[in-house]
């Protein structure tokens, strides 16, 4: 897969995960009207987005095969840990827009901006720290972000 193909797929999957995240938030807000509704919705949306993006990235971006359920769990935990920084970024944009401008449109616009920035950072983290072989490298991502399979094209 060329670097351009990988970037296009990654972008499409980021959009899909973003839509899953935001739809989950909206559904949670419509169903749950208790204490801390917005924060519960953020948590549910983050979890659904995280799980869907992990499955897509693992299979279609990095073509990463885990050796066992335990290895898969360790890989998912590493994926989630690299997501902490990007989640803080995304939540900051979403909540910042909510508090600065108010309303659902502002909140979801902030979320989309935060997620877009976060996914760019997340790819770099995941290709270097999560989806690596036992030899410590990822055939899809070499030094300085060059794709080793197509010479960085």
Secondary structure, 3 states (H helix, E strand, C coil): CCHHHHHHHHHHHHHHHHHHHHHHHHHHHHHCCCCCHHHHHHHHHHHHHHHHHHHHHHHHHCCCCCCCHHHHHHHHHHHHHHHHHHHHHHHHHHHHHHHHHCCHHHHHHHHHHHHHHHHHHHHHHHHHHCCCCCCCCECCECHHHCCCCCCCC
